[in-house]
Amino acid sequence: MVLCSSLQASDSDLLNAEQRDARLREQQELEARTEELEAQQQTTQELLEQQDAYLKALRRQIDTLKAANAGSQDDNEQATSAGGTP
């Protein structure tokens, strides 16, 4: 009877140890996944900032081209109204 009780306690201890180890592994996996997601979030943020800077540069370039074209059209209109050739 004492042997049976001792085996049950040993089994219970083993089960508890296995459950504790499983919880620790799960916690480690979750922490690793959290770190990966944080790194991914940082990369995404950096890419968004780069994209925003690129879009702003394109808008400036478009505005510059529009201004140059508007100036060129004004010159052409003035030359045409003065009897010249554009």
N, C-alpha and C positions, 0 to 999 in steps of 0.2 A: 504494500500500500504506500509506503514511504517512497519507494522507487517510482511508482506511478505518479505520485504528486510531484516528485522532483522532475520527472520528464515533462509534465504539463507546465511547470514553471519555466523549464528550459525552453520549451516550445514557445511559450508566451514571450519570453525574453527575446528569442530569435525573431519572432514576428514583430515585436516592437522595434527592434533594431533595424529590420528590413524596412518597416514603414518610415522610420526616422531617416534612413539613408535615401529612400525614395523621395521624401519631402525635400531633403537637402539637394538632391540632383535636380528636382523640379525647380527649386528656387534658383539654383545656379543657371539652369537653362533660361529661366525667365529674365534673370539679370543680364545674361549674355544677349538675349533677344532685345531687351530694352536698350542696351548699349548700341546694338546694330541699328535699331530704329532711330536713335538719337543721332547717330552718324549720318544716316540716310537723310534725316530731316535737315541737318546742317548742310549737306551737299545740295539738297533741293533748294534751300534758302539761298545759297551762293549762286546757283544756276539762275534762280529767279532775278537776283540782283544784276547778274551779268546780262540777262535778257532785257531787263528794264533799261540798263545803260545803253545797250545796242539799239533799242527802239527809240530812245531819246536822240541818239546820234543820227539815226535814219531820219527822224522828223526834222532835225536841224538841217540835214543835207537837203531834204525835200523843200523846206522853206527857202533855203539859199537858192536852189534851182528855180523855184517859182519866182523869187525876187529877180533873179537874173533874166528869166524869160519875160517878166513884166517890163523890166527896163529895156529889153531888146525890142519888145513890141511897141513901146512908147517911142523909141528912136525911129522905128520903121514908119509909124504913123506920122511923125513929124516930118520925115523925109518925103513921104508920099504927099502930104498936104503942101509942102513947099515946092512940089514939082520935081523932086529928085527921085532916084530909084532906091529902093530899100537895100 
